[in-house]
Amino acid sequence: MKNVTVARVYLREGDKADGHNLMRELLRLLQDTHQVHGVTVFRGVAGFGAHGEVHADDVLRLNVHLPLVVEFYDVPDAVAAVLPRIRELVPAGHIVCWQAQLS
């Protein structure tokens, strides 16, 4: 068994960082810059955040910003190294982390 830190970052499809797609920017950061293991992006069919506005896949809406979850894990030091940069890119309260065991 190996101890790891799991992190989830909550965002929406249309979110931007420095004019770039935020999801792609996070993937670039996690893969190219920090070589983090186990990265997956989940696309939600519906969701809402702190403001209570529901974002859902709806045929009547042309401009849909569905929820995305970027989840990754690695040894605790590797996750701790990348989190400060992620915190600069995403709004406060959109990152959740916990300890787990890799088996």
C-alpha positions in Angstrom: 0.0 0.0 0.0 1.2 3.5 -0.8 -0.2 6.7 0.7 -1.4 9.3 -1.9 -3.3 12.5 -1.9 -6.4 12.7 -4.1 -7.6 16.1 -5.3 -10.7 17.2 -7.1 -11.1 20.5 -8.9 -14.6 21.7 -9.7 -15.2 24.0 -12.7 -17.4 24.5 -15.8 -16.8 23.8 -19.5 -16.5 27.5 -20.4 -14.2 28.6 -17.6 -11.1 30.4 -18.7 -7.6 31.1 -17.2 -5.5 33.8 -18.8 -7.8 33.6 -21.9 -7.3 29.8 -22.3 -9.6 26.9 -21.6 -9.2 26.2 -17.9 -9.6 22.5 -18.2 -6.9 22.2 -20.8 -4.7 24.6 -18.8 -5.0 22.3 -15.8 -4.3 19.2 -17.8 -1.2 20.9 -19.3 0.0 21.9 -15.8 -0.7 18.4 -14.3 0.9 16.5 -17.2 3.7 18.6 -18.7 4.8 20.7 -15.7 4.3 18.4 -12.7 4.0 14.9 -14.3 1.1 14.1 -11.8 -0.2 10.5 -11.9 -3.8 9.4 -12.4 -5.6 12.4 -13.9 -9.2 12.1 -15.1 -11.8 14.7 -16.2 -15.4 13.9 -15.6 -18.2 15.8 -17.4 -21.4 16.2 -15.5 -24.9 16.2 -17.0 -26.1 18.7 -14.4 -24.9 20.5 -11.3 -25.1 23.6 -9.3 -22.7 25.5 -7.1 -22.8 28.0 -4.2 -25.1 30.4 -6.1 -27.7 27.7 -6.7 -27.8 28.2 -10.5 -28.4 24.8 -12.2 -26.3 24.0 -15.2 -27.8 21.1 -17.2 -27.5 19.5 -20.6 -30.6 20.9 -22.3 -31.4 20.8 -26.0 -33.1 24.2 -25.8 -30.0 25.9 -24.6 -27.3 26.7 -27.1 -24.7 28.0 -24.6 -24.3 25.2 -22.0 -21.6 25.4 -19.3 -21.8 21.9 -17.9 -19.9 21.0 -14.7 -16.4 19.4 -15.0 -14.4 17.7 -12.3 -10.7 17.3 -12.8 -9.5 14.5 -10.4 -5.9 13.5 -9.8 -3.7 11.7 -7.3 -0.1 11.3 -6.5 2.3 11.1 -3.6 1.4 13.9 -1.1 4.5 16.0 -1.9 3.7 16.0 -5.6 0.1 17.2 -5.0 1.3 19.8 -2.5 3.7 21.1 -5.1 1.0 21.7 -7.8 -1.9 22.9 -5.6 -0.6 26.5 -5.2 -0.7 27.1 -9.0 -4.1 25.5 -9.3 -5.4 27.8 -6.5 -4.2 30.8 -8.6 -6.3 29.5 -11.6 -9.6 28.4 -10.0 -12.0 30.3 -7.6 -11.7 29.7 -3.9 -13.6 26.7 -2.6 -13.4 24.7 -5.8 -10.7 22.3 -4.7 -11.2 19.3 -2.4 -8.3 17.0 -1.2 -8.1 13.9 0.9 -5.6 11.2 1.8 -6.0 7.7 0.4 -4.1 4.4 -0.1 -3.1 3.1 -3.5 -3.3 -0.6 -3.6 
